[in-house]
Amino acid sequence: MRGFIFDLDGTVYLGDRLIEGAAEAIRTLRARSDKVVFLSNKPIATRQSYAEKLTNMGIPTTVDDVLNSSLITARYLQRVLQPGERVLVIGEQPIRDELAAHGIVMSDDPYDVQYVVLSWDRRFSYETLNTLYQAAVRGAKVIATNPDRTCPLEDGQIPDTGAFIGALEGATGRPIDLVVGKPSPIAAEEAVRHLGLDYASCYMVGDRLETDIKMGNDTGMNSVLVLTGISTREMAERSEYRPRYILNSIKEIVNI
């Protein structure tokens, strides 16, 4: 039995368009008793919405089949927060709802928080940056949901959380404290534990060298790059993050 961890944007679909052959490939894996989980760095949608989107695209999916950076962040904070500690959240409603569901106490006061969750926020402004900066320079630990600089769409790319990380690091002159989504080993551990397999039996399938492939390589998984999203074959050949397999698309995953 093998486990397949699939990125979503750029791997299974692009925007609202399913990658050709994705549904058939995942159906084949499940039919032969391989395990499948979907792992997204994207924090602006709920796990339920991912499950519904995949199901509507012809890939039957429950919310338990989906892990995302919001859930991983919430679980991490549950482990590290001390009684009375509060979290400033830069992000949209889905991640706020996930944190609230896990009992995380949030505050909008940058002068009275011990942690900052820095996530994708399409309303990000100078005021947001200043709030984030004030918390960081006063010692709050900054945790990013994901480091992705952009998010792939059917007609191009748009800025993602990595852009906001860059803004904060430019202001403070130092790196943030932690990323919990891919390529973090925290995200890898969540996915492998969910599948109930060891790292060597799992395949990390994604379109980004610096997140999907790096995480797979760093943790001893089999890394699989698909060429339907951000990274190209030429980029892979030049990169320090060399995938074990390069596929034209997810459609070919059944041949590994």
Order of alpha helices (4+ residues) and beta strands (2+ residues): beta-beta-beta-alpha-beta-alpha-beta-alpha-beta-alpha-beta-alpha-beta-beta-beta-alpha-beta-alpha-beta-alpha-beta-alpha-beta
